[in-house]
Amino acid sequence: MLELIWIVIIGAAVGALAKLITPGRDPGGFFMTALLGMAGALVATFMGRMIGLYGANQNAGFIASIIGALVVLVIYHSVRRRQI
């Protein structure tokens, strides 16, 4: 349970930083920000494991999670732009 709370807190922080870095208006609230950050951390961990930066039991660091969240945010904006 504590690990889940920690994931939400770090995910929200990473998502908020990614939103601050990217230009433009983004109407998502706390829930969307937390999901974005958690997805970014997962993307960074998965990609890091694929290229050999992290071992099987290692997770991406904070900076890599922000980069992953930026990638997720760019994909989210491009998909959302096509729907409108």
Secondary structure as UniProt FT lines:
FT   HELIX           2..21
FT   HELIX           30..50
FT   TURN            51..52
FT   TURN            56..57
FT   HELIX           62..83
//
